[in-house]
Amino acid sequence: MDTPEYPASGKLKSAYAVHDFDQLLLLSGLKEKINLAPVELYANWSITIPWSPEMRYRPKGSVSKDEAEQILNAVRDKPNGVLRWIMKYW
């Protein structure tokens, strides 16, 4: 999808105003690029997929320290972290 900037209103804004990583990957035009990425990045991407904003509001202890660290490490890993990879296309 070729959108020059974040839509200010309408249905297109609703499509972007989500925390569904797979949907955002498609909307960003990066879906094909992640399929060509190193296996380590793809593995990190797979670890981040289950995250949702609602996880912040779960009762303390419902997400283990290990699970939280695994997601954080997948996002910030060098050189194959999800954030580092996305930043290449900003």
Secondary structure, 3 states (H helix, E strand, C coil): CCCCCCCCCHHHHHHHCCCCHHHHHHHHCCHHHHHCCCHHHHHHHHHHCCCCHHHHHCCCCCCCHHHHHHHHHHHHCCCCCHHHHHHCCC
